[in-house]
Amino acid sequence: MKTNLPDKLYYSIGEVAKAFDVNASLIRYWEQEFPIIKPKKNKKGNRYFTPEDIKNLKIIYHLVKEKGYTLDGARIALTTNSKISETVTLIDRLEFVKAELLKLKESLVEKDSE
């Protein structure tokens, strides 16, 4: 799962929702359901997510959307499986390598056709 977020200190809920291709309401719901997501809020109540929140959202997204866990199951997995964060990081790296290899393959095919 590629999130395409620039390196920043804080991300708005709109940026986060767009990066994960979900509604902002789902992000707010996950915030209520998972205590590891703690965005900062300004005086108006706007949420600002830190890179740590994004990392935790990636883990939750992986468990719920990609693996098909229920919210209860994801909560249990987060508390019992200490390596889940490493697994999600590894998956991100592998997806990046795959994308780079596909670009390389495309460029080779273009050169052969010339």
ROSE-112975 format. One line per 4 residues: their letters; for each residue x, y, z of N, C-alpha, C. Coordinates in steps of 0.2 Angstrom, whole numbers, m for minus. Example, Ala and Ser with C-alpha at 12.3 -4.5 7.8 and 13.67 -1.06 7.14 Angstrom:
% ROSE-112975
AS> 66,m28,39,62,m22,39,66,m16,39; 64,m11,35,68,m5,36,64,0,39
This chain:
% ROSE-112975
MKTN> 4,m6,0,0,0,0,4,6,0; 4,10,m5,8,16,m6,4,22,m4; 6,26,0,2,32,3,4,39,0; 10,39,m4,11,45,m7,10,52,m3
LPDK> 13,52,3,13,58,7,20,61,7; 20,68,7,26,71,7,29,71,14; 35,72,15,38,72,22,36,79,25; 32,78,30,29,84,34,29,82,41
LYYS> 28,87,46,27,86,53,20,84,54; 15,87,50,8,86,52,4,85,45; m1,81,45,m5,80,39,m12,81,41; m16,84,37,m23,85,38,m27,79,37
IGEV> m33,79,40,m37,73,39,m38,71,32; m39,77,28,m40,76,21,m35,73,17; m29,75,19,m23,72,15,m22,65,17; m23,63,23,m23,56,26,m28,52,22
AKAF> m34,54,22,m40,51,19,m38,49,11; m36,55,8,m34,54,1,m28,49,0; m23,49,4,m18,45,4,m20,37,4; m24,36,9,m27,29,10,m33,27,6
DVNA> m35,32,2,m41,31,m3,m47,29,1; m48,32,7,m54,31,11,m57,37,13; m63,37,16,m67,43,18,m64,46,24; m64,52,25,m62,55,31,m65,53,37
SLIR> m72,51,36,m76,48,42,m73,41,44; m70,38,40,m67,31,42,m61,32,46; m57,37,44,m51,39,48,m53,41,55; m58,46,56,m61,48,62,m64,42,66
YWEQ> m67,37,63,m70,31,66,m64,27,69; m59,26,65,m53,22,67,m50,25,73; m50,32,73,m47,36,79,m50,34,85; m57,33,85,m61,32,91,m60,24,93
EFPI> m59,20,88,m58,13,89,m51,11,92; m46,14,89,m39,12,91,m36,18,95; m34,16,101,m31,21,105,m24,23,103; m21,19,98,m14,21,96,m14,27,91
IKPK> m20,29,89,m20,35,84,m22,41,88; m18,45,89,m19,51,93,m17,58,89; m21,60,85,m19,66,81,m20,72,86; m16,77,84,m16,83,88,m22,87,85
KNKK> m25,91,89,m31,95,87,m30,102,89; m32,107,84,m31,114,86,m37,116,89; m38,123,90,m43,126,94,m50,125,90; m50,124,84,m56,123,80,m58,116,80
GNRY> m53,111,82,m55,104,82,m52,101,76; m48,104,72,m46,101,66,m40,96,68; m40,90,65,m35,85,67,m29,86,62; m23,85,66,m17,85,62,m13,78,64
FTPE> m12,74,59,m9,68,61,m1,68,60; 3,65,64,10,65,64,12,59,60; 18,59,58,21,53,54,20,46,58; 20,47,65,19,41,69,12,38,68
DIKN> 7,43,68,0,41,67,m1,38,60; 3,41,55,2,38,48,5,31,48; 10,30,52,13,23,52,8,18,56; 4,20,61,m1,16,64,m7,15,60
LKII> m9,20,56,m14,20,51,m13,15,46; m6,15,44,m4,10,39,m5,3,41; m4,2,48,m4,m5,51,m12,m7,51; m16,m2,53,m23,m4,54,m26,m5,47
YHLV> m24,m1,42,m27,m2,35,m25,m9,33; m18,m11,34,m16,m17,32,m20,m23,35; m21,m22,41,m25,m28,45,m32,m28,43; m36,m22,42,m43,m22,41,m44,m22,34
KEKG> m41,m18,30,m43,m18,22,m40,m24,18; m33,m25,20,m30,m30,15,m30,m37,18; m30,m38,25,m30,m44,27,m37,m47,29; m42,m42,30,m49,m43,31,m51,m45,38
YTLD> m46,m42,43,m48,m43,50,m54,m39,52; m57,m41,57,m63,m37,60,m59,m31,64; m63,m26,67,m59,m21,71,m57,m24,77; m61,m29,80,m59,m32,86,m53,m37,85
GARI> m53,m40,79,m47,m44,78,m41,m40,77; m41,m34,73,m36,m30,72,m33,m27,79; m38,m25,84,m36,m23,90,m32,m28,94; m34,m34,93,m31,m40,97,m24,m41,94
ALTT> m23,m41,87,m17,m42,83,m12,m36,85; m14,m30,86,m10,m25,88,m7,m25,95; m11,m28,99,m8,m29,106,m4,m35,107; m6,m41,103,m2,m47,104,4,m48,99
NSKI> 3,m45,93,9,m47,88,13,m41,88; 19,m42,91,24,m36,92,27,m35,85; 27,m40,80,31,m39,74,26,m36,68; 20,m34,70,16,m32,65,18,m26,61
SETV> 21,m21,65,24,m15,62,30,m17,57; 34,m21,59,40,m23,55,37,m27,49; 32,m30,49,29,m34,43,26,m29,38; 22,m24,41,20,m18,36,25,m14,33
TLID> 31,m13,37,36,m9,34,40,m13,29; 40,m20,30,43,m24,25,39,m24,18; 32,m25,19,28,m25,14,29,m18,10; 29,m13,13,30,m6,10,37,m6,5
RLEF> 42,m9,8,48,m9,5,48,m13,m1; 45,m19,0,44,m24,m6,40,m21,m12; 35,m17,m10,30,m14,m15,34,m9,m19; 39,m5,m15,43,0,m18,48,m3,m23
VKAE> 51,m9,m21,56,m12,m25,52,m15,m32; 46,m18,m31,42,m20,m36,41,m15,m41; 39,m9,m39,37,m3,m43,43,m1,m47; 49,m1,m44,55,1,m47,57,m4,m53
LLKL> 56,m11,m51,58,m16,m56,53,m15,m62; 47,m14,m61,42,m13,m66,44,m7,m71; 46,m2,m68,48,4,m72,54,2,m76; 59,m2,m73,65,m4,m77,63,m8,m82
KESL> 59,m13,m81,56,m18,m86,53,m14,m92; 49,m9,m90,46,m5,m95,51,m1,m100; 56,2,m96,61,6,m100,65,1,m105; 66,m5,m103,69,m10,m107,65,m12,m113
VEKD> 59,m13,m112,54,m15,m117,54,m9,m123; 54,m3,m120,54,3,m125,60,3,m129; 66,2,m126,72,2,m129,73,m3,m135; 70,m9,m133,70,m15,m138,65,m13,m144
SE> 60,m10,m143,55,m8,m148,58,m3,m153; 63,1,m151,66,6,m155,70,4,m161
